[in-house]
Amino acid sequence: MDSEAQGLTDGDLVGPMVRLAWPLVVIQLLQVAYNVADTFWLGALSADAVGALSLAFPLIFFLISVGGGFTAAGSILVAQYVGANDDRAASGVAGTTLSFVAAIAVVLGVAGYLMTDSMLGLLPADPQTVAQIVPLAGAYMKVFFLGLPFLFGFYVFVALMRGYGNTRVPMRIMAVSVVINVALDPLLIFGVGPFPALGIEGAAIATVVSRAVATIAGLYVLLWTGAGPTIVSGDLIPDLGRIREIIRLGVPAAAEQSTSSLAMIVLTAMVATFPPAVVAAYGLGNRLSSLVFLPAMGLGQATNTVVGQNLGAGRADRAETAFRIAAGLVAAVMVILALIAVAVPEPIVGIFLTADTAETAATMRHATEYLRIMAVMFVFMGVLQIVLGAFRGAGNTRTALVFSMVTLWLVRVPATYALVFVENWGPTGLWVAVALGDIVGCIVALAWFTRGTWKRSIVSETDAPRPRPADD
């Protein structure tokens, strides 16, 4: 096993867990850098271009989430097999996951391209939004869907390496990919030198090209190095037994992600009934929220791996300790970020709105209010991700699905409708409903987690060898 993947199932826990988590936080930061770069340059182009991204991404994510669930299943299985000291089974699962998700990516990419106009047509948008923003969103989505296999390829690579316990190599590849994207964005959006001015389509092309480079590098690591699961050519041939296991875990995970993205589509449809300034503020606020989300996402993914490997090794006590450490760390970080958001929201929002127009000023006002209200939920949002990460690491993908649905479908969506259309709170109702969803979801999920029914390995149900004994 690679040296960076050692130390999760025996000895000190805090150090190895932090070493696993910080590259994941950086990876999430780099992931958001894609979106921030697009938002920054498109914000300089027009507020409508920023609004187009806010309409496009929920629809894009809806299709991406289907394959994302099976990617998560591969990560869970790899982590538990590594914990059970069966690297050959881990590599076999990794190869099957790679080929299975690649096939799904091609199908979804074609379907997404063909369905772009139909999906956008379902949004009950304000007439001005339809005229100004929807065509831009369609242009972005079509390019994005054509490049979907490259995006999925890198997602699979990161997930498999995370399950193995090596997060630094994906971080380095991601950094190279972001540099390429940041360099291409202004060239393709505005047209510099020999490059044509492609506007919002240029941002999509920059993302696809940079992801393609990352996917090629990731495949090289998996197929020709020992830094992660060592996939040989035979592992890429679909194995029906492994596919069944991936589907068993992946369907709830895919359902979690797809129902979450469907909720975001419903919410976006409600947001689209507002004028363009509110739509743009919603998209901008969500992107700022994704920045705050970074520590929680990184630590949640680390919790997924540490819980999975320790349950695979028969160490439920260490799995629970890992959860407590991660929850404490993320709560501390989120308190600091919340205080900053409340204290100086205008300068933060202003970074991404540089065009000097009346519409930009209105977007600034709405986005500032959104950021202040969101700050209330930061700690709850962070701890919720740690709880869900622990559930997933244990293979309880159905449980994670339930609490994701509680957060969005039982709280956020109904609260948005009630506050906006019944109580007539206007844009403020949109922002308050976002905070309510994560607050309630966190409290309910944490209460269920304390029951302790998640503490068992799923690879014990297979022919995996007995866990290696702990050294401590």
Contacts in CASP RR format, 6 or more apart in sequence:
PFRMAT RR
TARGET T0000
AUTHOR 0000-0000-0000
METHOD contacts of the structure
MODEL  1
MDSEAQGLTDGDLVGPMVRLAWPLVVIQLLQVAYNVADTFWLGALSADAV
GALSLAFPLIFFLISVGGGFTAAGSILVAQYVGANDDRAASGVAGTTLSF
VAAIAVVLGVAGYLMTDSMLGLLPADPQTVAQIVPLAGAYMKVFFLGLPF
LFGFYVFVALMRGYGNTRVPMRIMAVSVVINVALDPLLIFGVGPFPALGI
EGAAIATVVSRAVATIAGLYVLLWTGAGPTIVSGDLIPDLGRIREIIRLG
VPAAAEQSTSSLAMIVLTAMVATFPPAVVAAYGLGNRLSSLVFLPAMGLG
QATNTVVGQNLGAGRADRAETAFRIAAGLVAAVMVILALIAVAVPEPIVG
IFLTADTAETAATMRHATEYLRIMAVMFVFMGVLQIVLGAFRGAGNTRTA
LVFSMVTLWLVRVPATYALVFVENWGPTGLWVAVALGDIVGCIVALAWFT
RGTWKRSIVSETDAPRPRPADD
1 82 0 8 1.000
1 87 0 8 1.000
1 164 0 8 1.000
2 164 0 8 1.000
2 165 0 8 1.000
2 166 0 8 1.000
2 226 0 8 1.000
2 227 0 8 1.000
2 228 0 8 1.000
4 19 0 8 1.000
4 165 0 8 1.000
4 166 0 8 1.000
4 167 0 8 1.000
4 168 0 8 1.000
4 169 0 8 1.000
4 227 0 8 1.000
5 82 0 8 1.000
5 164 0 8 1.000
5 165 0 8 1.000
5 166 0 8 1.000
5 228 0 8 1.000
6 16 0 8 1.000
7 16 0 8 1.000
8 16 0 8 1.000
8 17 0 8 1.000
8 20 0 8 1.000
8 83 0 8 1.000
8 165 0 8 1.000
8 305 0 8 1.000
8 306 0 8 1.000
8 309 0 8 1.000
8 310 0 8 1.000
9 83 0 8 1.000
9 309 0 8 1.000
9 310 0 8 1.000
9 312 0 8 1.000
9 313 0 8 1.000
9 315 0 8 1.000
9 318 0 8 1.000
9 468 0 8 1.000
9 470 0 8 1.000
10 313 0 8 1.000
10 470 0 8 1.000
10 471 0 8 1.000
10 472 0 8 1.000
11 470 0 8 1.000
11 471 0 8 1.000
11 472 0 8 1.000
13 306 0 8 1.000
13 318 0 8 1.000
13 321 0 8 1.000
13 322 0 8 1.000
13 325 0 8 1.000
14 325 0 8 1.000
17 302 0 8 1.000
17 306 0 8 1.000
17 322 0 8 1.000
17 325 0 8 1.000
17 326 0 8 1.000
20 165 0 8 1.000
20 167 0 8 1.000
20 302 0 8 1.000
20 305 0 8 1.000
20 306 0 8 1.000
21 167 0 8 1.000
21 298 0 8 1.000
21 299 0 8 1.000
21 301 0 8 1.000
21 302 0 8 1.000
21 326 0 8 1.000
23 167 0 8 1.000
23 168 0 8 1.000
23 170 0 8 1.000
23 171 0 8 1.000
24 162 0 8 1.000
24 167 0 8 1.000
24 171 0 8 1.000
24 297 0 8 1.000
24 298 0 8 1.000
24 299 0 8 1.000
24 300 0 8 1.000
24 301 0 8 1.000
24 302 0 8 1.000
25 294 0 8 1.000
25 295 0 8 1.000
25 297 0 8 1.000
25 298 0 8 1.000
25 299 0 8 1.000
26 171 0 8 1.000
26 174 0 8 1.000
26 175 0 8 1.000
27 158 0 8 1.000
27 167 0 8 1.000
27 170 0 8 1.000
27 171 0 8 1.000
27 174 0 8 1.000
27 298 0 8 1.000
28 293 0 8 1.000
28 294 0 8 1.000
28 297 0 8 1.000
28 298 0 8 1.000
29 291 0 8 1.000
29 294 0 8 1.000
30 171 0 8 1.000
30 174 0 8 1.000
30 175 0 8 1.000
30 177 0 8 1.000
30 178 0 8 1.000
31 174 0 8 1.000
32 287 0 8 1.000
32 290 0 8 1.000
32 291 0 8 1.000
32 294 0 8 1.000
33 178 0 8 1.000
33 181 0 8 1.000
33 182 0 8 1.000
34 178 0 8 1.000
34 181 0 8 1.000
34 207 0 8 1.000
34 210 0 8 1.000
35 53 0 8 1.000
35 287 0 8 1.000
35 290 0 8 1.000
36 287 0 8 1.000
36 291 0 8 1.000
36 352 0 8 1.000
37 178 0 8 1.000
37 181 0 8 1.000
37 182 0 8 1.000
37 185 0 8 1.000
38 53 0 8 1.000
38 185 0 8 1.000
38 203 0 8 1.000
38 206 0 8 1.000
38 207 0 8 1.000
39 50 0 8 1.000
39 53 0 8 1.000
39 284 0 8 1.000
39 287 0 8 1.000
39 352 0 8 1.000
40 351 0 8 1.000
40 352 0 8 1.000
41 185 0 8 1.000
41 186 0 8 1.000
41 189 0 8 1.000
41 190 0 8 1.000
41 203 0 8 1.000
42 49 0 8 1.000
42 50 0 8 1.000
42 52 0 8 1.000
42 53 0 8 1.000
42 189 0 8 1.000
42 199 0 8 1.000
42 200 0 8 1.000
42 203 0 8 1.000
43 49 0 8 1.000
43 50 0 8 1.000
43 352 0 8 1.000
43 353 0 8 1.000
43 354 0 8 1.000
43 355 0 8 1.000
44 354 0 8 1.000
44 355 0 8 1.000
45 189 0 8 1.000
45 190 0 8 1.000
45 199 0 8 1.000
45 200 0 8 1.000
45 355 0 8 1.000
46 355 0 8 1.000
47 276 0 8 1.000
47 277 0 8 1.000
47 280 0 8 1.000
47 353 0 8 1.000
47 355 0 8 1.000
47 357 0 8 1.000
47 359 0 8 1.000
47 360 0 8 1.000
47 363 0 8 1.000
48 132 0 8 1.000
48 133 0 8 1.000
48 136 0 8 1.000
48 276 0 8 1.000
48 280 0 8 1.000
49 136 0 8 1.000
49 199 0 8 1.000
49 200 0 8 1.000
50 280 0 8 1.000
50 283 0 8 1.000
50 284 0 8 1.000
50 352 0 8 1.000
50 353 0 8 1.000
50 363 0 8 1.000
51 133 0 8 1.000
51 136 0 8 1.000
51 137 0 8 1.000
51 276 0 8 1.000
51 279 0 8 1.000
51 280 0 8 1.000
51 283 0 8 1.000
52 133 0 8 1.000
52 134 0 8 1.000
52 136 0 8 1.000
52 137 0 8 1.000
52 138 0 8 1.000
52 140 0 8 1.000
52 200 0 8 1.000
53 137 0 8 1.000
53 140 0 8 1.000
53 200 0 8 1.000
53 283 0 8 1.000
54 268 0 8 1.000
54 271 0 8 1.000
54 279 0 8 1.000
54 280 0 8 1.000
54 282 0 8 1.000
54 283 0 8 1.000
54 284 0 8 1.000
54 286 0 8 1.000
55 120 0 8 1.000
55 123 0 8 1.000
55 125 0 8 1.000
55 129 0 8 1.000
55 133 0 8 1.000
55 134 0 8 1.000
55 137 0 8 1.000
55 268 0 8 1.000
55 272 0 8 1.000
55 279 0 8 1.000
56 137 0 8 1.000
56 138 0 8 1.000
56 140 0 8 1.000
56 141 0 8 1.000
56 144 0 8 1.000
58 261 0 8 1.000
58 264 0 8 1.000
58 265 0 8 1.000
58 267 0 8 1.000
58 268 0 8 1.000
59 116 0 8 1.000
59 119 0 8 1.000
59 120 0 8 1.000
59 137 0 8 1.000
59 141 0 8 1.000
59 265 0 8 1.000
59 268 0 8 1.000
60 141 0 8 1.000
60 144 0 8 1.000
60 145 0 8 1.000
61 257 0 8 1.000
61 261 0 8 1.000
61 264 0 8 1.000
62 258 0 8 1.000
62 261 0 8 1.000
62 262 0 8 1.000
62 264 0 8 1.000
62 265 0 8 1.000
63 108 0 8 1.000
63 109 0 8 1.000
63 111 0 8 1.000
63 112 0 8 1.000
63 145 0 8 1.000
63 148 0 8 1.000
64 108 0 8 1.000
64 148 0 8 1.000
64 151 0 8 1.000
64 152 0 8 1.000
64 257 0 8 1.000
64 261 0 8 1.000
65 254 0 8 1.000
65 257 0 8 1.000
65 258 0 8 1.000
65 260 0 8 1.000
65 261 0 8 1.000
66 104 0 8 1.000
66 108 0 8 1.000
66 254 0 8 1.000
66 257 0 8 1.000
66 258 0 8 1.000
67 101 0 8 1.000
67 104 0 8 1.000
67 105 0 8 1.000
67 108 0 8 1.000
67 152 0 8 1.000
67 254 0 8 1.000
68 101 0 8 1.000
68 152 0 8 1.000
68 155 0 8 1.000
68 253 0 8 1.000
68 254 0 8 1.000
68 257 0 8 1.000
69 250 0 8 1.000
69 251 0 8 1.000
69 253 0 8 1.000
69 254 0 8 1.000
69 256 0 8 1.000
69 257 0 8 1.000
70 97 0 8 1.000
70 100 0 8 1.000
70 101 0 8 1.000
70 104 0 8 1.000
70 246 0 8 1.000
70 247 0 8 1.000
70 250 0 8 1.000
70 253 0 8 1.000
70 254 0 8 1.000
71 97 0 8 1.000
71 101 0 8 1.000
71 152 0 8 1.000
71 155 0 8 1.000
71 156 0 8 1.000
71 159 0 8 1.000
72 159 0 8 1.000
72 249 0 8 1.000
72 250 0 8 1.000
72 253 0 8 1.000
72 392 0 8 1.000
72 397 0 8 1.000
73 97 0 8 1.000
73 245 0 8 1.000
73 246 0 8 1.000
73 247 0 8 1.000
73 248 0 8 1.000
73 249 0 8 1.000
73 250 0 8 1.000
73 253 0 8 1.000
73 397 0 8 1.000
74 93 0 8 1.000
74 94 0 8 1.000
74 97 0 8 1.000
74 159 0 8 1.000
74 160 0 8 1.000
74 163 0 8 1.000
74 246 0 8 1.000
74 249 0 8 1.000
75 159 0 8 1.000
75 160 0 8 1.000
75 162 0 8 1.000
75 163 0 8 1.000
75 304 0 8 1.000
75 305 0 8 1.000
76 163 0 8 1.000
76 249 0 8 1.000
76 304 0 8 1.000
76 308 0 8 1.000
76 392 0 8 1.000
76 393 0 8 1.000
76 395 0 8 1.000
76 397 0 8 1.000
76 458 0 8 1.000
77 90 0 8 1.000
77 93 0 8 1.000
77 97 0 8 1.000
77 245 0 8 1.000
77 246 0 8 1.000
77 249 0 8 1.000
77 458 0 8 1.000
77 459 0 8 1.000
78 90 0 8 1.000
78 93 0 8 1.000
78 94 0 8 1.000
78 97 0 8 1.000
78 160 0 8 1.000
78 163 0 8 1.000
78 164 0 8 1.000
78 229 0 8 1.000
79 162 0 8 1.000
79 163 0 8 1.000
79 164 0 8 1.000
79 165 0 8 1.000
79 304 0 8 1.000
79 305 0 8 1.000
79 308 0 8 1.000
79 309 0 8 1.000
79 312 0 8 1.000
79 393 0 8 1.000
80 308 0 8 1.000
80 309 0 8 1.000
80 311 0 8 1.000
80 312 0 8 1.000
80 393 0 8 1.000
80 395 0 8 1.000
80 457 0 8 1.000
80 458 0 8 1.000
80 459 0 8 1.000
80 464 0 8 1.000
81 87 0 8 1.000
81 89 0 8 1.000
81 90 0 8 1.000
81 93 0 8 1.000
81 312 0 8 1.000
81 459 0 8 1.000
81 464 0 8 1.000
82 90 0 8 1.000
82 163 0 8 1.000
82 164 0 8 1.000
82 165 0 8 1.000
82 309 0 8 1.000
83 308 0 8 1.000
83 309 0 8 1.000
83 310 0 8 1.000
83 312 0 8 1.000
83 313 0 8 1.000
83 467 0 8 1.000
83 468 0 8 1.000
84 312 0 8 1.000
84 313 0 8 1.000
84 457 0 8 1.000
84 459 0 8 1.000
84 464 0 8 1.000
84 465 0 8 1.000
84 466 0 8 1.000
84 467 0 8 1.000
84 468 0 8 1.000
85 313 0 8 1.000
85 465 0 8 1.000
85 467 0 8 1.000
85 468 0 8 1.000
86 459 0 8 1.000
86 464 0 8 1.000
86 465 0 8 1.000
87 229 0 8 1.000
87 230 0 8 1.000
89 459 0 8 1.000
89 462 0 8 1.000
89 464 0 8 1.000
90 164 0 8 1.000
90 229 0 8 1.000
91 229 0 8 1.000
91 230 0 8 1.000
91 231 0 8 1.000
91 232 0 8 1.000
91 235 0 8 1.000
92 229 0 8 1.000
92 231 0 8 1.000
92 235 0 8 1.000
92 239 0 8 1.000
92 242 0 8 1.000
93 229 0 8 1.000
93 242 0 8 1.000
93 245 0 8 1.000
93 246 0 8 1.000
94 160 0 8 1.000
94 164 0 8 1.000
94 222 0 8 1.000
94 229 0 8 1.000
94 231 0 8 1.000
94 235 0 8 1.000
95 222 0 8 1.000
95 229 0 8 1.000
95 231 0 8 1.000
95 235 0 8 1.000
95 236 0 8 1.000
96 235 0 8 1.000
96 236 0 8 1.000
96 238 0 8 1.000
96 239 0 8 1.000
96 242 0 8 1.000
96 243 0 8 1.000
96 246 0 8 1.000
97 156 0 8 1.000
97 159 0 8 1.000
97 160 0 8 1.000
97 246 0 8 1.000
98 153 0 8 1.000
98 156 0 8 1.000
98 160 0 8 1.000
98 222 0 8 1.000
98 231 0 8 1.000
98 236 0 8 1.000
99 236 0 8 1.000
99 237 0 8 1.000
99 238 0 8 1.000
100 238 0 8 1.000
100 243 0 8 1.000
100 246 0 8 1.000
101 152 0 8 1.000
101 153 0 8 1.000
101 155 0 8 1.000
101 156 0 8 1.000
102 149 0 8 1.000
102 152 0 8 1.000
102 153 0 8 1.000
102 156 0 8 1.000
104 152 0 8 1.000
105 148 0 8 1.000
105 149 0 8 1.000
105 151 0 8 1.000
105 152 0 8 1.000
105 153 0 8 1.000
106 148 0 8 1.000
106 149 0 8 1.000
108 145 0 8 1.000
108 148 0 8 1.000
109 145 0 8 1.000
109 146 0 8 1.000
109 147 0 8 1.000
109 148 0 8 1.000
109 149 0 8 1.000
110 145 0 8 1.000
112 119 0 8 1.000
112 141 0 8 1.000
112 145 0 8 1.000
112 148 0 8 1.000
113 142 0 8 1.000
113 145 0 8 1.000
113 146 0 8 1.000
116 138 0 8 1.000
116 141 0 8 1.000
116 142 0 8 1.000
116 145 0 8 1.000
117 138 0 8 1.000
119 141 0 8 1.000
120 134 0 8 1.000
120 137 0 8 1.000
120 138 0 8 1.000
120 141 0 8 1.000
121 134 0 8 1.000
122 269 0 8 1.000
123 134 0 8 1.000
123 268 0 8 1.000
123 269 0 8 1.000
123 272 0 8 1.000
124 269 0 8 1.000
124 272 0 8 1.000
124 273 0 8 1.000
125 133 0 8 1.000
125 134 0 8 1.000
125 269 0 8 1.000
125 272 0 8 1.000
125 273 0 8 1.000
126 272 0 8 1.000
126 273 0 8 1.000
126 274 0 8 1.000
126 275 0 8 1.000
126 276 0 8 1.000
128 275 0 8 1.000
128 276 0 8 1.000
129 272 0 8 1.000
129 275 0 8 1.000
129 276 0 8 1.000
129 279 0 8 1.000
132 276 0 8 1.000
133 276 0 8 1.000
133 279 0 8 1.000
136 200 0 8 1.000
139 200 0 8 1.000
139 201 0 8 1.000
139 204 0 8 1.000
140 200 0 8 1.000
140 201 0 8 1.000
140 203 0 8 1.000
140 204 0 8 1.000
141 204 0 8 1.000
143 201 0 8 1.000
143 202 0 8 1.000
143 204 0 8 1.000
143 205 0 8 1.000
143 208 0 8 1.000
144 204 0 8 1.000
144 207 0 8 1.000
144 208 0 8 1.000
146 208 0 8 1.000
147 208 0 8 1.000
147 211 0 8 1.000
147 212 0 8 1.000
149 215 0 8 1.000
150 208 0 8 1.000
150 211 0 8 1.000
150 212 0 8 1.000
150 214 0 8 1.000
150 215 0 8 1.000
151 208 0 8 1.000
151 211 0 8 1.000
151 215 0 8 1.000
153 211 0 8 1.000
153 215 0 8 1.000
153 218 0 8 1.000
153 219 0 8 1.000
154 173 0 8 1.000
154 174 0 8 1.000
154 177 0 8 1.000
154 211 0 8 1.000
154 214 0 8 1.000
154 215 0 8 1.000
154 218 0 8 1.000
157 170 0 8 1.000
157 173 0 8 1.000
157 214 0 8 1.000
157 215 0 8 1.000
157 218 0 8 1.000
157 219 0 8 1.000
157 221 0 8 1.000
157 222 0 8 1.000
158 170 0 8 1.000
158 174 0 8 1.000
160 222 0 8 1.000
160 228 0 8 1.000
160 229 0 8 1.000
161 167 0 8 1.000
161 169 0 8 1.000
161 170 0 8 1.000
161 221 0 8 1.000
161 227 0 8 1.000
161 228 0 8 1.000
161 229 0 8 1.000
162 170 0 8 1.000
162 301 0 8 1.000
162 304 0 8 1.000
162 305 0 8 1.000
163 304 0 8 1.000
163 305 0 8 1.000
163 309 0 8 1.000
164 228 0 8 1.000
164 229 0 8 1.000
165 305 0 8 1.000
165 309 0 8 1.000
166 227 0 8 1.000
166 228 0 8 1.000
167 302 0 8 1.000
169 221 0 8 1.000
169 227 0 8 1.000
169 228 0 8 1.000
170 218 0 8 1.000
173 214 0 8 1.000
173 217 0 8 1.000
173 218 0 8 1.000
173 221 0 8 1.000
174 214 0 8 1.000
176 213 0 8 1.000
176 214 0 8 1.000
176 217 0 8 1.000
177 210 0 8 1.000
177 211 0 8 1.000
177 213 0 8 1.000
177 214 0 8 1.000
178 210 0 8 1.000
180 206 0 8 1.000
180 209 0 8 1.000
180 210 0 8 1.000
180 213 0 8 1.000
181 206 0 8 1.000
181 207 0 8 1.000
181 209 0 8 1.000
181 210 0 8 1.000
184 202 0 8 1.000
184 205 0 8 1.000
184 206 0 8 1.000
184 209 0 8 1.000
184 210 0 8 1.000
185 202 0 8 1.000
185 203 0 8 1.000
185 206 0 8 1.000
186 192 0 8 1.000
187 193 0 8 1.000
187 195 0 8 1.000
187 206 0 8 1.000
188 195 0 8 1.000
188 196 0 8 1.000
188 198 0 8 1.000
188 199 0 8 1.000
188 201 0 8 1.000
188 202 0 8 1.000
188 203 0 8 1.000
188 205 0 8 1.000
188 206 0 8 1.000
189 197 0 8 1.000
189 198 0 8 1.000
189 199 0 8 1.000
189 200 0 8 1.000
189 202 0 8 1.000
189 203 0 8 1.000
189 206 0 8 1.000
190 197 0 8 1.000
190 199 0 8 1.000
191 197 0 8 1.000
191 198 0 8 1.000
198 205 0 8 1.000
221 227 0 8 1.000
221 228 0 8 1.000
222 228 0 8 1.000
222 229 0 8 1.000
222 231 0 8 1.000
223 231 0 8 1.000
245 462 0 8 1.000
249 395 0 8 1.000
249 397 0 8 1.000
249 458 0 8 1.000
250 397 0 8 1.000
252 397 0 8 1.000
252 398 0 8 1.000
252 400 0 8 1.000
252 401 0 8 1.000
253 392 0 8 1.000
253 397 0 8 1.000
253 400 0 8 1.000
253 401 0 8 1.000
255 401 0 8 1.000
256 397 0 8 1.000
256 400 0 8 1.000
256 401 0 8 1.000
256 404 0 8 1.000
256 405 0 8 1.000
259 401 0 8 1.000
259 404 0 8 1.000
259 405 0 8 1.000
259 408 0 8 1.000
259 409 0 8 1.000
260 404 0 8 1.000
260 408 0 8 1.000
263 408 0 8 1.000
263 409 0 8 1.000
263 412 0 8 1.000
263 413 0 8 1.000
264 408 0 8 1.000
266 413 0 8 1.000
267 412 0 8 1.000
267 413 0 8 1.000
267 416 0 8 1.000
267 430 0 8 1.000
268 282 0 8 1.000
270 416 0 8 1.000
270 417 0 8 1.000
270 420 0 8 1.000
270 421 0 8 1.000
270 430 0 8 1.000
271 278 0 8 1.000
271 279 0 8 1.000
271 282 0 8 1.000
271 430 0 8 1.000
272 279 0 8 1.000
274 282 0 8 1.000
274 426 0 8 1.000
274 427 0 8 1.000
275 362 0 8 1.000
276 359 0 8 1.000
277 359 0 8 1.000
277 362 0 8 1.000
277 363 0 8 1.000
277 366 0 8 1.000
278 366 0 8 1.000
278 427 0 8 1.000
278 430 0 8 1.000
280 359 0 8 1.000
280 363 0 8 1.000
280 367 0 8 1.000
281 363 0 8 1.000
281 364 0 8 1.000
281 365 0 8 1.000
281 366 0 8 1.000
281 367 0 8 1.000
281 370 0 8 1.000
281 427 0 8 1.000
282 366 0 8 1.000
282 370 0 8 1.000
282 430 0 8 1.000
284 349 0 8 1.000
284 352 0 8 1.000
284 353 0 8 1.000
284 363 0 8 1.000
284 367 0 8 1.000
285 349 0 8 1.000
285 367 0 8 1.000
285 370 0 8 1.000
285 371 0 8 1.000
285 374 0 8 1.000
287 352 0 8 1.000
288 348 0 8 1.000
288 349 0 8 1.000
288 352 0 8 1.000
288 367 0 8 1.000
288 371 0 8 1.000
288 374 0 8 1.000
289 374 0 8 1.000
289 434 0 8 1.000
292 334 0 8 1.000
292 337 0 8 1.000
292 341 0 8 1.000
292 374 0 8 1.000
292 378 0 8 1.000
292 381 0 8 1.000
293 381 0 8 1.000
293 382 0 8 1.000
293 385 0 8 1.000
295 329 0 8 1.000
295 330 0 8 1.000
295 333 0 8 1.000
295 334 0 8 1.000
295 337 0 8 1.000
295 382 0 8 1.000
296 330 0 8 1.000
296 334 0 8 1.000
296 381 0 8 1.000
296 382 0 8 1.000
296 383 0 8 1.000
296 384 0 8 1.000
296 385 0 8 1.000
296 386 0 8 1.000
297 385 0 8 1.000
299 326 0 8 1.000
299 329 0 8 1.000
299 330 0 8 1.000
299 385 0 8 1.000
299 386 0 8 1.000
300 326 0 8 1.000
300 330 0 8 1.000
300 385 0 8 1.000
300 386 0 8 1.000
300 388 0 8 1.000
300 389 0 8 1.000
300 390 0 8 1.000
301 389 0 8 1.000
302 326 0 8 1.000
303 322 0 8 1.000
303 323 0 8 1.000
303 326 0 8 1.000
303 386 0 8 1.000
303 389 0 8 1.000
303 390 0 8 1.000
303 393 0 8 1.000
304 389 0 8 1.000
304 390 0 8 1.000
304 392 0 8 1.000
304 393 0 8 1.000
305 393 0 8 1.000
306 318 0 8 1.000
306 319 0 8 1.000
306 322 0 8 1.000
307 319 0 8 1.000
307 322 0 8 1.000
307 323 0 8 1.000
307 389 0 8 1.000
307 390 0 8 1.000
307 393 0 8 1.000
307 394 0 8 1.000
308 319 0 8 1.000
308 393 0 8 1.000
308 394 0 8 1.000
308 395 0 8 1.000
308 457 0 8 1.000
310 316 0 8 1.000
310 318 0 8 1.000
310 319 0 8 1.000
310 322 0 8 1.000
311 319 0 8 1.000
311 393 0 8 1.000
311 394 0 8 1.000
311 455 0 8 1.000
311 456 0 8 1.000
311 457 0 8 1.000
311 458 0 8 1.000
312 457 0 8 1.000
312 459 0 8 1.000
312 460 0 8 1.000
312 464 0 8 1.000
312 467 0 8 1.000
313 467 0 8 1.000
313 468 0 8 1.000
313 470 0 8 1.000
314 457 0 8 1.000
314 467 0 8 1.000
315 467 0 8 1.000
315 470 0 8 1.000
316 455 0 8 1.000
316 456 0 8 1.000
319 390 0 8 1.000
319 394 0 8 1.000
319 455 0 8 1.000
320 455 0 8 1.000
322 390 0 8 1.000
323 386 0 8 1.000
323 387 0 8 1.000
323 390 0 8 1.000
323 449 0 8 1.000
326 386 0 8 1.000
327 383 0 8 1.000
327 386 0 8 1.000
327 387 0 8 1.000
330 382 0 8 1.000
330 383 0 8 1.000
330 385 0 8 1.000
330 386 0 8 1.000
331 379 0 8 1.000
331 382 0 8 1.000
331 383 0 8 1.000
334 378 0 8 1.000
334 379 0 8 1.000
334 381 0 8 1.000
334 382 0 8 1.000
335 378 0 8 1.000
335 379 0 8 1.000
337 375 0 8 1.000
337 378 0 8 1.000
338 375 0 8 1.000
338 376 0 8 1.000
338 378 0 8 1.000
338 379 0 8 1.000
339 375 0 8 1.000
340 348 0 8 1.000
341 348 0 8 1.000
341 371 0 8 1.000
341 372 0 8 1.000
341 374 0 8 1.000
341 375 0 8 1.000
341 378 0 8 1.000
342 372 0 8 1.000
342 375 0 8 1.000
345 368 0 8 1.000
345 371 0 8 1.000
345 372 0 8 1.000
346 364 0 8 1.000
346 368 0 8 1.000
348 371 0 8 1.000
349 364 0 8 1.000
349 367 0 8 1.000
349 368 0 8 1.000
349 371 0 8 1.000
350 364 0 8 1.000
353 360 0 8 1.000
353 363 0 8 1.000
353 364 0 8 1.000
353 367 0 8 1.000
354 360 0 8 1.000
366 427 0 8 1.000
369 427 0 8 1.000
369 428 0 8 1.000
369 431 0 8 1.000
370 427 0 8 1.000
370 430 0 8 1.000
370 431 0 8 1.000
370 434 0 8 1.000
373 428 0 8 1.000
373 431 0 8 1.000
373 432 0 8 1.000
373 434 0 8 1.000
373 435 0 8 1.000
374 431 0 8 1.000
374 434 0 8 1.000
374 435 0 8 1.000
376 435 0 8 1.000
376 439 0 8 1.000
377 434 0 8 1.000
377 435 0 8 1.000
377 436 0 8 1.000
377 437 0 8 1.000
377 438 0 8 1.000
377 439 0 8 1.000
380 438 0 8 1.000
380 439 0 8 1.000
380 441 0 8 1.000
380 442 0 8 1.000
380 443 0 8 1.000
381 438 0 8 1.000
381 442 0 8 1.000
382 442 0 8 1.000
383 442 0 8 1.000
383 446 0 8 1.000
384 403 0 8 1.000
384 407 0 8 1.000
384 438 0 8 1.000
384 441 0 8 1.000
384 442 0 8 1.000
384 445 0 8 1.000
384 446 0 8 1.000
387 403 0 8 1.000
387 442 0 8 1.000
387 445 0 8 1.000
387 446 0 8 1.000
387 449 0 8 1.000
388 400 0 8 1.000
388 403 0 8 1.000
388 404 0 8 1.000
388 445 0 8 1.000
389 400 0 8 1.000
390 449 0 8 1.000
390 454 0 8 1.000
391 397 0 8 1.000
391 399 0 8 1.000
391 400 0 8 1.000
391 403 0 8 1.000
391 449 0 8 1.000
391 454 0 8 1.000
392 400 0 8 1.000
394 454 0 8 1.000
394 455 0 8 1.000
394 456 0 8 1.000
394 458 0 8 1.000
395 458 0 8 1.000
396 454 0 8 1.000
399 448 0 8 1.000
399 454 0 8 1.000
403 441 0 8 1.000
403 444 0 8 1.000
403 445 0 8 1.000
403 448 0 8 1.000
406 440 0 8 1.000
406 441 0 8 1.000
406 444 0 8 1.000
406 445 0 8 1.000
407 437 0 8 1.000
407 438 0 8 1.000
407 440 0 8 1.000
407 441 0 8 1.000
407 442 0 8 1.000
408 437 0 8 1.000
410 440 0 8 1.000
411 433 0 8 1.000
411 436 0 8 1.000
411 437 0 8 1.000
411 440 0 8 1.000
411 441 0 8 1.000
412 433 0 8 1.000
412 434 0 8 1.000
412 436 0 8 1.000
412 437 0 8 1.000
413 433 0 8 1.000
415 432 0 8 1.000
415 433 0 8 1.000
415 436 0 8 1.000
415 437 0 8 1.000
416 429 0 8 1.000
416 430 0 8 1.000
416 433 0 8 1.000
419 425 0 8 1.000
419 426 0 8 1.000
419 428 0 8 1.000
419 429 0 8 1.000
419 430 0 8 1.000
419 432 0 8 1.000
419 433 0 8 1.000
420 426 0 8 1.000
420 429 0 8 1.000
420 430 0 8 1.000
420 433 0 8 1.000
423 429 0 8 1.000
425 432 0 8 1.000
457 467 0 8 1.000
END
